[in-house]
């Protein structure tokens, strides 16, 4: 199944990324690699672009880019929980006032 065939709210796992080499490299650099879970958040009114959530990032991509991403749709029981991230300490530079 292609990423572009999912509906808003669906969750899926990436099985393959088939696209032009330049687009494929860019998608993989953003974390869209085999085994990654994602959620389709919404579509623009005319269906293009698509917004997804992946590894804590919100990514927006064109429909033709989503056509090259093959996924397996996950049922609610198959969804893995991401590990909880602890709060990070803020570092300040300069003098305190």
Buried (B, 14 or more C-beta within 10 A) or exposed (E): EBBBEBEEEBBBBBEEBEBEEEBBEBBBEEBBBEEBBBBBBEBEEEEBBBBBBBEEEEBEBEBEBBBBBBBEBBEEEEEEEEEEEEEEEEEEEEEEE
